[in-house]
Amino acid sequence: MLVDLADDEVVKRLTSRRQCRNCSKIYNLTFKPPKVAGVCDDCGGELYQRKDDTESVIRDRLDTYHQQTEPVLSHYSRQGKLKRVAGELGRDLVYQEILKLIA
Ligand SMILES: [Zn+2]
């Protein structure tokens, strides 16, 4: 099963990710922002961007992912065994689609 998401959307989501230095809680400036910018809702800790959440690092990781994963996807796709879920649907709908596919 593949949860498919365009590279640009992956970059957008990951570069928006922030983590609390104190309790490690994860935020997303687009989907799940803190109540006060830069401050953890739970503990008041400072939010920061992880070094591996910058665009250039994410693009490098995506290149590696595509190189290593495309042959596997092609293999299962040719056999009619690859099931795809559109990642753009958002978390709740993606979850429902996955449940339908494995039912
Ligand atoms: Zn915190």
Backbone and ligand atoms as CSV (ligand in chain L), in Angstrom:
chain,resi,resn,atom,element,x,y,z
A,1,MET,N,N,0.847,-1.183,0.000
A,1,MET,CA,C,0.000,0.000,0.000
A,1,MET,C,C,0.889,1.242,0.000
A,2,LEU,N,N,0.495,2.187,-0.823
A,2,LEU,CA,C,1.259,3.428,-0.922
A,2,LEU,C,C,0.361,4.609,-0.579
A,3,VAL,N,N,0.762,5.376,0.418
A,3,VAL,CA,C,0.107,6.662,0.671
A,3,VAL,C,C,0.894,7.672,-0.155
A,4,ASP,N,N,0.273,8.089,-1.250
A,4,ASP,CA,C,0.947,8.880,-2.266
A,4,ASP,C,C,0.797,10.366,-1.967
A,5,LEU,N,N,1.915,11.087,-2.018
A,5,LEU,CA,C,1.865,12.520,-1.752
A,5,LEU,C,C,2.924,13.194,-2.606
A,6,ALA,N,N,2.531,14.258,-3.301
A,6,ALA,CA,C,3.464,14.972,-4.171
A,6,ALA,C,C,4.642,15.511,-3.358
A,7,ASP,N,N,5.824,15.509,-3.978
A,7,ASP,CA,C,7.032,15.961,-3.275
A,7,ASP,C,C,6.861,17.359,-2.685
A,8,ASP,N,N,6.260,18.265,-3.451
A,8,ASP,CA,C,6.108,19.639,-2.950
A,8,ASP,C,C,5.266,19.683,-1.675
A,9,GLU,N,N,4.265,18.808,-1.615
A,9,GLU,CA,C,3.418,18.765,-0.421
A,9,GLU,C,C,4.198,18.167,0.758
A,10,VAL,N,N,5.023,17.166,0.485
A,10,VAL,CA,C,5.867,16.589,1.535
A,10,VAL,C,C,6.784,17.670,2.102
A,11,VAL,N,N,7.405,18.435,1.194
A,11,VAL,CA,C,8.314,19.504,1.622
A,11,VAL,C,C,7.560,20.524,2.471
A,12,LYS,N,N,6.372,20.898,1.993
A,12,LYS,CA,C,5.574,21.894,2.725
A,12,LYS,C,C,5.248,21.403,4.136
A,13,ARG,N,N,4.831,20.148,4.229
A,13,ARG,CA,C,4.444,19.612,5.544
A,13,ARG,C,C,5.634,19.494,6.485
A,14,LEU,N,N,6.753,19.006,5.946
A,14,LEU,CA,C,7.897,18.769,6.838
A,14,LEU,C,C,8.610,20.060,7.224
A,15,THR,N,N,8.663,21.033,6.316
A,15,THR,CA,C,9.326,22.288,6.694
A,15,THR,C,C,8.465,23.085,7.671
A,16,SER,N,N,7.188,22.710,7.800
A,16,SER,CA,C,6.295,23.365,8.768
A,16,SER,C,C,6.324,22.698,10.128
A,17,ARG,N,N,7.090,21.608,10.238
A,17,ARG,CA,C,7.111,20.855,11.488
A,17,ARG,C,C,8.026,21.546,12.518
A,18,ARG,N,N,7.555,21.582,13.746
A,18,ARG,CA,C,8.357,22.120,14.845
A,18,ARG,C,C,8.245,21.165,16.025
A,19,GLN,N,N,9.314,21.132,16.822
A,19,GLN,CA,C,9.330,20.224,17.961
A,19,GLN,C,C,9.706,20.993,19.215
A,20,CYS,N,N,9.134,20.586,20.345
A,20,CYS,CA,C,9.457,21.215,21.625
A,20,CYS,C,C,10.806,20.696,22.128
A,21,ARG,N,N,11.683,21.627,22.515
A,21,ARG,CA,C,12.998,21.231,23.033
A,21,ARG,C,C,12.878,20.512,24.373
A,22,ASN,N,N,11.824,20.808,25.084
A,22,ASN,CA,C,11.676,20.267,26.435
A,22,ASN,C,C,10.978,18.906,26.452
A,23,CYS,N,N,9.769,18.822,25.858
A,23,CYS,CA,C,8.978,17.587,25.974
A,23,CYS,C,C,8.884,16.806,24.660
A,24,SER,N,N,9.472,17.363,23.579
A,24,SER,CA,C,9.527,16.693,22.269
A,24,SER,C,C,8.195,16.637,21.536
A,25,LYS,N,N,7.158,17.305,22.027
A,25,LYS,CA,C,5.880,17.312,21.327
A,25,LYS,C,C,6.069,17.933,19.937
A,26,ILE,N,N,5.361,17.341,18.943
A,26,ILE,CA,C,5.476,17.786,17.557
A,26,ILE,C,C,4.307,18.704,17.205
A,27,TYR,N,N,4.616,19.805,16.534
A,27,TYR,CA,C,3.605,20.738,16.015
A,27,TYR,C,C,3.783,20.873,14.518
A,28,ASN,N,N,2.750,21.390,13.849
A,28,ASN,CA,C,2.878,21.754,12.442
A,28,ASN,C,C,2.277,23.135,12.285
A,29,LEU,N,N,3.062,24.057,11.760
A,29,LEU,CA,C,2.621,25.449,11.692
A,29,LEU,C,C,1.378,25.617,10.826
A,30,THR,N,N,1.139,24.658,9.909
A,30,THR,CA,C,-0.036,24.723,9.046
A,30,THR,C,C,-1.222,23.983,9.649
A,31,PHE,N,N,-0.983,22.740,10.081
A,31,PHE,CA,C,-2.099,21.878,10.481
A,31,PHE,C,C,-2.361,21.862,11.976
A,32,LYS,N,N,-1.323,22.069,12.768
A,32,LYS,CA,C,-1.475,21.961,14.223
A,32,LYS,C,C,-0.540,22.965,14.892
A,33,PRO,N,N,-0.831,24.262,14.720
A,33,PRO,CA,C,0.069,25.277,15.270
A,33,PRO,C,C,-0.083,25.397,16.785
A,34,PRO,N,N,0.975,25.869,17.462
A,34,PRO,CA,C,0.851,26.132,18.899
A,34,PRO,C,C,-0.027,27.366,19.112
A,35,LYS,N,N,-0.570,27.489,20.308
A,35,LYS,CA,C,-1.434,28.658,20.595
A,35,LYS,C,C,-0.622,29.945,20.542
A,36,VAL,N,N,0.614,29.881,21.048
A,36,VAL,CA,C,1.530,31.028,20.990
A,36,VAL,C,C,2.719,30.627,20.123
A,37,ALA,N,N,3.036,31.457,19.130
A,37,ALA,CA,C,4.101,31.120,18.190
A,37,ALA,C,C,5.408,30.819,18.916
A,38,GLY,N,N,6.006,29.677,18.595
A,38,GLY,CA,C,7.327,29.341,19.130
A,38,GLY,C,C,7.324,28.772,20.534
A,39,VAL,N,N,6.110,28.589,21.112
A,39,VAL,CA,C,6.034,28.116,22.505
A,39,VAL,C,C,5.147,26.871,22.590
A,40,CYS,N,N,5.619,25.859,23.287
A,40,CYS,CA,C,4.868,24.616,23.461
A,40,CYS,C,C,3.622,24.844,24.318
A,41,ASP,N,N,2.469,24.362,23.832
A,41,ASP,CA,C,1.209,24.493,24.577
A,41,ASP,C,C,1.267,23.749,25.910
A,42,ASP,N,N,1.949,22.609,25.921
A,42,ASP,CA,C,1.917,21.738,27.089
A,42,ASP,C,C,2.860,22.179,28.205
A,43,CYS,N,N,4.102,22.582,27.827
A,43,CYS,CA,C,5.096,22.806,28.879
A,43,CYS,C,C,5.750,24.192,28.808
A,44,GLY,N,N,5.396,24.977,27.777
A,44,GLY,CA,C,5.995,26.309,27.658
A,44,GLY,C,C,7.400,26.298,27.082
A,45,GLY,N,N,7.871,25.121,26.666
A,45,GLY,CA,C,9.214,24.996,26.092
A,45,GLY,C,C,9.331,25.678,24.735
A,46,GLU,N,N,10.573,25.869,24.315
A,46,GLU,CA,C,10.840,26.514,23.026
A,46,GLU,C,C,10.647,25.509,21.888
A,47,LEU,N,N,9.971,25.951,20.819
A,47,LEU,CA,C,9.814,25.099,19.639
A,47,LEU,C,C,10.953,25.389,18.669
A,48,TYR,N,N,11.458,24.340,18.043
A,48,TYR,CA,C,12.552,24.505,17.082
A,48,TYR,C,C,12.327,23.620,15.869
A,49,GLN,N,N,13.049,23.959,14.801
A,49,GLN,CA,C,12.986,23.156,13.583
A,49,GLN,C,C,14.172,22.200,13.569
A,50,ARG,N,N,13.891,20.923,13.413
A,50,ARG,CA,C,14.975,19.947,13.369
A,50,ARG,C,C,15.841,20.162,12.134
A,51,LYS,N,N,17.124,19.839,12.260
A,51,LYS,CA,C,18.046,20.059,11.136
A,51,LYS,C,C,17.650,19.256,9.907
A,52,ASP,N,N,17.023,18.092,10.119
A,52,ASP,CA,C,16.648,17.273,8.959
A,52,ASP,C,C,15.276,17.651,8.400
A,53,ASP,N,N,14.686,18.724,8.877
A,53,ASP,CA,C,13.410,19.202,8.336
A,53,ASP,C,C,13.581,20.433,7.448
A,54,THR,N,N,14.797,20.688,6.970
A,54,THR,CA,C,14.990,21.800,6.040
A,54,THR,C,C,14.761,21.304,4.615
A,55,GLU,N,N,14.412,22.231,3.712
A,55,GLU,CA,C,14.011,21.819,2.368
A,55,GLU,C,C,15.099,21.031,1.639
A,56,SER,N,N,16.355,21.480,1.728
A,56,SER,CA,C,17.401,20.782,0.962
A,56,SER,C,C,17.595,19.353,1.470
A,57,VAL,N,N,17.529,19.166,2.771
A,57,VAL,CA,C,17.672,17.812,3.329
A,57,VAL,C,C,16.477,16.949,2.925
A,58,ILE,N,N,15.290,17.538,2.973
A,58,ILE,CA,C,14.084,16.780,2.605
A,58,ILE,C,C,14.131,16.385,1.131
A,59,ARG,N,N,14.571,17.318,0.265
A,59,ARG,CA,C,14.672,16.992,-1.180
A,59,ARG,C,C,15.674,15.857,-1.405
A,60,ASP,N,N,16.788,15.882,-0.685
A,60,ASP,CA,C,17.770,14.787,-0.802
A,60,ASP,C,C,17.147,13.460,-0.360
A,61,ARG,N,N,16.424,13.505,0.745
A,61,ARG,CA,C,15.780,12.279,1.238
A,61,ARG,C,C,14.739,11.781,0.239
A,62,LEU,N,N,14.003,12.711,-0.392
A,62,LEU,CA,C,13.002,12.318,-1.387
A,62,LEU,C,C,13.668,11.688,-2.614
A,63,ASP,N,N,14.813,12.246,-3.034
A,63,ASP,CA,C,15.533,11.663,-4.175
A,63,ASP,C,C,15.913,10.213,-3.879
A,64,THR,N,N,16.452,9.992,-2.693
A,64,THR,CA,C,16.834,8.637,-2.290
A,64,THR,C,C,15.602,7.732,-2.232
A,65,TYR,N,N,14.546,8.251,-1.658
A,65,TYR,CA,C,13.300,7.477,-1.565
A,65,TYR,C,C,12.826,7.047,-2.957
A,66,HIS,N,N,12.800,8.004,-3.895
A,66,HIS,CA,C,12.308,7.679,-5.241
A,66,HIS,C,C,13.209,6.650,-5.929
A,67,GLN,N,N,14.523,6.838,-5.801
A,67,GLN,CA,C,15.450,5.903,-6.446
A,67,GLN,C,C,15.263,4.486,-5.920
A,68,GLN,N,N,15.090,4.365,-4.616
A,68,GLN,CA,C,15.028,3.036,-4.010
A,68,GLN,C,C,13.636,2.424,-4.042
A,69,THR,N,N,12.611,3.277,-4.112
A,69,THR,CA,C,11.249,2.777,-3.990
A,69,THR,C,C,10.554,2.553,-5.327
A,70,GLU,N,N,10.890,3.361,-6.333
A,70,GLU,CA,C,10.201,3.238,-7.617
A,70,GLU,C,C,10.260,1.814,-8.192
A,71,PRO,N,N,11.424,1.146,-8.165
A,71,PRO,CA,C,11.450,-0.221,-8.705
A,71,PRO,C,C,10.491,-1.158,-7.979
A,72,VAL,N,N,10.365,-0.977,-6.690
A,72,VAL,CA,C,9.462,-1.827,-5.900
A,72,VAL,C,C,8.010,-1.525,-6.273
A,73,LEU,N,N,7.695,-0.229,-6.395
A,73,LEU,CA,C,6.328,0.165,-6.764
A,73,LEU,C,C,5.983,-0.372,-8.151
A,74,SER,N,N,6.923,-0.249,-9.088
A,74,SER,CA,C,6.679,-0.740,-10.456
A,74,SER,C,C,6.426,-2.237,-10.447
A,75,HIS,N,N,7.228,-2.953,-9.679
A,75,HIS,CA,C,7.104,-4.407,-9.593
A,75,HIS,C,C,5.691,-4.808,-9.137
A,76,TYR,N,N,5.242,-4.223,-8.049
A,76,TYR,CA,C,3.926,-4.600,-7.523
A,76,TYR,C,C,2.791,-4.018,-8.357
A,77,SER,N,N,3.041,-2.878,-8.970
A,77,SER,CA,C,2.026,-2.284,-9.835
A,77,SER,C,C,1.759,-3.182,-11.041
A,78,ARG,N,N,2.841,-3.712,-11.648
A,78,ARG,CA,C,2.694,-4.629,-12.796
A,78,ARG,C,C,1.896,-5.869,-12.417
A,79,GLN,N,N,2.032,-6.284,-11.193
A,79,GLN,CA,C,1.292,-7.470,-10.731
A,79,GLN,C,C,-0.123,-7.136,-10.268
A,80,GLY,N,N,-0.479,-5.853,-10.344
A,80,GLY,CA,C,-1.809,-5.428,-9.918
A,80,GLY,C,C,-2.005,-5.492,-8.411
A,81,LYS,N,N,-0.902,-5.495,-7.669
A,81,LYS,CA,C,-0.994,-5.652,-6.213
A,81,LYS,C,C,-0.786,-4.354,-5.452
A,82,LEU,N,N,-0.489,-3.279,-6.166
A,82,LEU,CA,C,-0.210,-2.019,-5.474
A,82,LEU,C,C,-1.505,-1.243,-5.257
A,83,LYS,N,N,-1.775,-0.932,-4.017
A,83,LYS,CA,C,-2.940,-0.120,-3.698
A,83,LYS,C,C,-2.459,1.257,-3.284
A,84,ARG,N,N,-3.073,2.287,-3.834
A,84,ARG,CA,C,-2.654,3.661,-3.568
A,84,ARG,C,C,-3.738,4.419,-2.821
A,85,VAL,N,N,-3.311,5.225,-1.894
A,85,VAL,CA,C,-4.207,6.140,-1.188
A,85,VAL,C,C,-3.653,7.544,-1.394
A,86,ALA,N,N,-4.516,8.478,-1.760
A,86,ALA,CA,C,-4.070,9.855,-2.001
A,86,ALA,C,C,-3.796,10.547,-0.673
A,87,GLY,N,N,-2.537,10.856,-0.413
A,87,GLY,CA,C,-2.140,11.488,0.844
A,87,GLY,C,C,-2.704,12.883,1.007
A,88,GLU,N,N,-3.083,13.511,-0.110
A,88,GLU,CA,C,-3.642,14.870,-0.043
A,88,GLU,C,C,-4.993,14.903,0.681
A,89,LEU,N,N,-5.621,13.744,0.844
A,89,LEU,CA,C,-6.945,13.700,1.467
A,89,LEU,C,C,-6.913,14.202,2.902
A,90,GLY,N,N,-5.773,14.107,3.538
A,90,GLY,CA,C,-5.706,14.495,4.948
A,90,GLY,C,C,-5.810,13.268,5.837
A,91,ARG,N,N,-5.370,13.426,7.069
A,91,ARG,CA,C,-5.189,12.287,7.969
A,91,ARG,C,C,-6.442,11.423,8.135
A,92,ASP,N,N,-7.577,12.027,8.428
A,92,ASP,CA,C,-8.776,11.236,8.738
A,92,ASP,C,C,-9.274,10.451,7.524
A,93,LEU,N,N,-9.294,11.102,6.352
A,93,LEU,CA,C,-9.754,10.411,5.149
A,93,LEU,C,C,-8.759,9.345,4.694
A,94,VAL,N,N,-7.456,9.634,4.852
A,94,VAL,CA,C,-6.442,8.627,4.516
A,94,VAL,C,C,-6.662,7.391,5.379
A,95,TYR,N,N,-6.914,7.611,6.656
A,95,TYR,CA,C,-7.155,6.496,7.580
A,95,TYR,C,C,-8.366,5.674,7.129
A,96,GLN,N,N,-9.459,6.370,6.770
A,96,GLN,CA,C,-10.664,5.657,6.321
A,96,GLN,C,C,-10.407,4.861,5.042
A,97,GLU,N,N,-9.640,5.458,4.114
A,97,GLU,CA,C,-9.331,4.759,2.855
A,97,GLU,C,C,-8.497,3.509,3.123
A,98,ILE,N,N,-7.546,3.617,4.043
A,98,ILE,CA,C,-6.708,2.455,4.377
A,98,ILE,C,C,-7.578,1.345,4.976
A,99,LEU,N,N,-8.497,1.736,5.861
A,99,LEU,CA,C,-9.391,0.728,6.456
A,99,LEU,C,C,-10.201,0.013,5.389
A,100,LYS,N,N,-10.691,0.773,4.389
A,100,LYS,CA,C,-11.476,0.154,3.307
A,100,LYS,C,C,-10.616,-0.837,2.531
A,101,LEU,N,N,-9.357,-0.465,2.267
A,101,LEU,CA,C,-8.496,-1.312,1.445
A,101,LEU,C,C,-8.091,-2.602,2.150
A,102,ILE,N,N,-7.998,-2.559,3.471
A,102,ILE,CA,C,-7.550,-3.779,4.170
A,102,ILE,C,C,-8.724,-4.575,4.735
A,103,ALA,N,N,-9.945,-4.062,4.540
A,103,ALA,CA,C,-11.121,-4.782,5.071
A,103,ALA,C,C,-11.331,-6.106,4.334
L,1,ZN,ZN,ZN,6.747,20.915,25.428
